[in-house]
């Protein structure tokens, strides 16, 4: 098993660009297990993402404090990213014959998120007609998400070494005239 890259792209997703971008910034360079735990906690509203604006920089961070005025629960983006990570772990497991016997949880420990790209697509305007001839224009946006996942080189080499040891320890059966016996 070598350190391959896997990628998955979803296009034309109706999610908020600002909220999804804050969430994606928290997931970069994390292992898949850490990313899945963060995303599941966001969907269950246990943690939120606050958008801090300071004099020097704009940045977002994860909070366990209940919702403040400048924080959000980007549930829709979190559900989409959870689905994408589950699809990626299953495709990694099924892509190689060596990894078919490994759990998806073990695979998610071996790989990390190398890159996540969020791109804005075209805007769509729709109208809501109100009383007395007034019209509210609502702007909708679509985004596309690209995730690239790569293996941790040291963890993969440890798995390969473990597999080589297991191959040498396989039991040998010697058949004698009376009975077969196990030889380690």
C-alpha positions in Angstrom: 0.0 0.0 0.0 1.5 3.3 -1.0 0.6 6.9 -0.1 -2.0 7.5 -2.8 -4.2 10.6 -3.2 -7.9 10.3 -3.5 -10.2 13.1 -4.5 -13.9 13.7 -4.6 -15.8 16.6 -6.0 -19.4 17.7 -5.6 -20.8 20.4 -7.8 -23.9 22.7 -7.6 -24.5 22.4 -3.9 -26.8 25.0 -2.3 -24.8 26.0 0.7 -23.7 29.3 2.2 -20.3 30.1 1.0 -19.3 32.1 4.1 -20.3 29.4 6.6 -18.8 26.6 4.5 -15.6 28.5 4.1 -15.3 29.0 7.9 -15.9 25.2 8.4 -13.4 24.2 5.7 -10.7 26.3 7.3 -11.1 24.3 10.5 -10.7 20.9 8.6 -7.6 21.5 6.6 -4.6 19.1 7.4 -6.6 17.1 10.0 -7.0 13.4 9.9 -10.3 12.0 8.7 -11.3 10.9 12.2 -10.8 14.3 13.6 -12.7 15.9 10.7 -15.6 13.4 11.2 -15.8 14.1 14.9 -15.8 17.9 14.4 -18.5 17.6 11.7 -20.7 15.3 13.8 -20.5 17.6 16.8 -21.5 20.6 14.6 -24.6 18.7 13.2 -25.6 17.8 16.8 -25.0 21.5 17.9 -22.4 20.6 20.5 -19.9 23.0 19.1 -20.2 26.1 16.9 -17.9 28.1 14.7 -17.4 31.7 15.8 -16.2 34.3 13.4 -13.7 36.6 15.3 -12.9 39.9 13.8 -9.9 41.6 15.4 -7.8 44.5 14.5 -5.1 42.4 12.9 -6.9 39.6 11.1 -10.2 37.9 10.4 -10.3 34.3 11.5 -12.8 31.6 12.6 -12.4 29.2 15.5 -14.4 26.3 17.1 -16.2 27.0 20.3 -17.9 24.7 22.8 -19.7 27.7 24.4 -23.4 28.0 23.4 -24.2 30.2 20.4 -23.1 33.8 20.5 -24.0 36.6 18.2 -21.1 36.1 15.8 -21.2 32.3 15.7 -23.0 29.8 13.5 -23.8 26.1 13.1 -23.1 25.3 9.5 -25.2 22.1 9.5 -25.9 21.9 5.8 -22.2 22.2 4.9 -21.3 19.8 7.7 -23.7 17.1 6.5 -22.4 17.4 2.9 -18.8 17.1 4.1 -19.6 14.1 6.3 -21.2 12.4 3.4 -18.2 13.1 1.2 -15.7 11.8 3.8 -17.7 8.6 4.2 -17.7 8.1 0.5 -14.0 8.7 0.4 -13.2 6.2 3.1 -15.4 3.5 1.5 -13.7 4.2 -1.9 -10.3 3.9 -0.3 -11.2 0.7 1.3 -12.5 -0.8 -1.9 -9.9 0.5 -4.2 -7.1 -1.7 -3.0 -7.2 -5.4 -2.3 -4.9 -4.9 0.7 -7.3 -2.5 2.4 -10.5 -4.5 1.9 -10.0 -6.3 5.3 -9.3 -3.0 7.2 -12.2 -1.2 8.8 -13.3 2.2 7.6 -12.4 3.6 11.0 -8.8 2.4 10.7 -8.6 3.8 7.2 -9.8 7.2 8.4 -6.9 7.2 10.9 -4.4 6.5 8.1 -5.4 9.4 5.8 -5.5 13.1 6.3 -7.2 15.9 4.4 -4.6 17.4 2.2 -6.7 20.0 0.5 -10.3 21.3 0.5 -11.4 23.8 -2.1 -14.6 25.6 -2.1 -15.5 27.6 -5.2 -18.4 29.9 -5.8 -20.5 29.2 -8.8 -23.1 31.4 -10.4 -25.7 33.3 -8.5 -29.4 32.7 -8.9 -32.0 35.3 -8.2 -35.6 34.6 -7.4 -38.6 36.8 -6.6 -41.1 36.7 -3.8 -44.1 38.9 -4.6 -45.6 40.8 -1.8 -48.6 43.0 -1.3 -49.1 46.3 -3.0 -46.9 45.4 -5.9 -43.7 45.0 -3.9 -41.1 42.4 -4.8 -38.4 40.9 -2.6 -35.4 39.6 -4.6 -33.6 36.7 -3.0 -30.1 35.8 -4.0 -29.1 32.1 -3.9 -25.6 30.8 -4.5 -24.3 27.5 -5.5 -20.9 26.1 -4.5 -18.7 23.2 -5.5 -16.5 21.3 -3.0 -13.3 19.4 -3.8 -11.6 17.2 -1.2 -8.1 15.6 -1.6 -7.1 13.0 0.9 -3.6 11.6 1.3 -2.1 9.0 3.5 0.2 9.6 6.4 3.5 8.1 5.2 4.7 6.9 8.6 1.4 5.3 9.5 1.2 3.5 6.1 4.7 2.2 6.5 3.9 0.9 9.9 0.8 -0.9 8.5 3.0 -2.4 5.7 5.6 -3.6 8.3 2.8 -5.1 10.3 1.4 -6.9 7.3 4.8 -8.3 6.4 5.2 -9.7 9.9 1.7 -11.2 9.8 2.6 -12.9 6.4 5.6 -14.6 8.0 3.6 -15.8 11.1 0.9 -17.7 9.1 0.4 -21.2 10.4 1.9 -24.1 8.7 0.2 -27.5 8.7 2.4 -30.5 8.7 0.7 -33.7 8.1 2.1 -36.8 9.7 0.9 -40.3 9.4 -1.2 -40.0 12.6 -2.5 -36.4 12.9 -1.9 -32.9 11.6 -0.4 -30.5 14.1 0.1 -26.7 14.3 3.5 -25.2 13.8 3.8 -21.5 14.6 
